[in-house]
């Protein structure tokens, strides 16, 4: 069974930066795409960014475009999210997930890491 584990969350002031990491463990994990999602209190989980390993293309939610950067290492099944110019509205639990094939469902998921941005 593959497990994803996020790290790097914490408390930061508005305008600051954080770098989240997500690593896979367990059996060999080969995915088509890996991504980051977030869920703020009282809100539904939303897409943040993803990276497609073949070609390295990336996609971002409009709310984070220009401030967040996703990167990773497919060979290590590791993905990162560099978050700059953080805003209080970025406060949420951030989750990483894998997409095994195009058109599939996001699975597995990590347990999440809390990011809190103070004003």
C-alpha positions as CSV (number, residue, x, y, z in Angstrom):
1,X,0.0,0.0,0.0
2,X,1.3,3.5,-0.9
3,X,1.2,6.2,1.7
4,X,1.7,9.9,1.1
5,X,3.1,12.1,3.8
6,X,3.1,15.9,3.8
7,X,5.4,18.1,5.8
8,X,6.5,21.7,6.0
9,X,3.3,23.4,7.2
10,X,3.2,25.9,10.0
11,X,2.4,29.5,11.1
12,X,3.7,32.4,9.0
13,X,2.9,36.1,8.7
14,X,1.2,37.5,5.7
15,X,3.7,38.1,2.9
16,X,5.9,35.2,4.1
17,X,6.8,31.9,2.5
18,X,6.5,28.2,3.2
19,X,7.6,25.1,1.3
20,X,5.5,22.0,1.6
21,X,6.8,18.6,0.7
22,X,5.0,15.3,0.0
23,X,6.8,12.0,-0.2
24,X,5.5,8.5,-1.0
25,X,6.3,5.5,1.0
26,X,5.4,1.8,0.8
27,X,5.4,-0.1,-2.4
28,X,6.7,1.4,-5.6
29,X,4.5,4.3,-6.6
30,X,4.2,5.3,-10.2
31,X,1.7,8.1,-10.9
32,X,0.6,10.1,-14.0
33,X,0.2,13.3,-12.0
34,X,0.6,14.6,-8.4
35,X,-1.2,17.5,-6.9
36,X,-1.9,19.7,-4.0
37,X,-5.3,20.5,-2.6
38,X,-6.5,22.5,0.4
39,X,-9.4,22.7,2.7
40,X,-10.2,25.8,4.9
41,X,-12.5,25.6,7.9
42,X,-16.1,25.4,6.8
43,X,-15.2,25.1,3.1
44,X,-14.9,22.3,0.6
45,X,-11.6,20.9,-0.4
46,X,-10.3,22.8,-3.4
47,X,-7.6,22.2,-6.1
48,X,-4.4,24.2,-5.7
49,X,-1.9,22.9,-8.2
50,X,-0.8,19.8,-10.0
51,X,2.2,18.6,-12.0
52,X,2.1,16.0,-14.8
53,X,5.2,14.0,-14.9
54,X,5.3,13.3,-18.6
55,X,6.4,16.7,-20.0
56,X,6.4,18.4,-16.6
57,X,3.4,20.6,-17.3
58,X,1.8,22.3,-14.3
59,X,-1.5,23.8,-13.5
60,X,-2.6,26.2,-10.8
61,X,-5.8,27.6,-9.3
62,X,-6.3,31.2,-10.2
63,X,-6.2,32.2,-6.5
64,X,-2.5,31.0,-6.2
65,X,-1.2,31.6,-9.7
66,X,2.0,33.7,-9.6
67,X,2.5,33.1,-5.9
68,X,2.8,29.2,-5.6
69,X,5.1,26.9,-7.5
70,X,4.8,23.2,-7.8
71,X,7.7,21.0,-8.5
72,X,8.9,17.5,-7.9
73,X,10.9,14.4,-8.6
74,X,9.0,11.6,-10.3
75,X,11.7,9.1,-9.6
76,X,11.4,9.7,-5.9
77,X,7.6,10.2,-6.0
78,X,8.1,13.5,-4.2
79,X,6.3,16.7,-4.9
80,X,6.8,20.2,-3.4
81,X,4.8,23.3,-3.2
82,X,6.6,26.6,-2.8
83,X,4.2,29.2,-1.4
84,X,5.3,32.8,-1.5
85,X,3.4,36.1,-0.8
86,X,1.1,34.2,1.5
87,X,-2.2,35.7,2.4
88,X,-4.5,35.0,5.4
89,X,-7.0,33.4,3.0
90,X,-4.4,30.8,2.2
91,X,-4.9,29.4,5.7
92,X,-6.0,25.7,5.3
93,X,-5.0,22.1,5.7
94,X,-3.0,21.2,2.6
95,X,-3.2,17.7,1.1
96,X,-1.1,16.1,-1.6
97,X,-2.6,13.4,-3.8
98,X,-1.6,11.1,-6.7
99,X,-3.4,10.4,-9.9
100,X,-2.4,7.0,-11.3
101,X,-3.7,7.5,-14.8
102,X,-5.3,10.3,-16.9
103,X,-9.0,10.4,-16.3
104,X,-8.8,8.4,-13.0
105,X,-9.6,9.6,-9.5
106,X,-7.2,11.2,-7.1
107,X,-5.9,8.5,-4.8
108,X,-4.0,8.0,-2.6
109,X,-4.2,11.1,-0.4
110,X,-1.9,12.3,2.4
111,X,-3.2,13.2,5.8
112,X,-2.6,16.9,5.4
113,X,-0.5,19.6,6.9
114,X,-1.8,22.8,8.5
115,X,-0.8,26.1,7.1
116,X,-1.8,29.2,9.0
117,X,-1.2,32.7,7.7
118,X,-1.6,35.5,10.3
119,X,-2.5,39.1,9.2
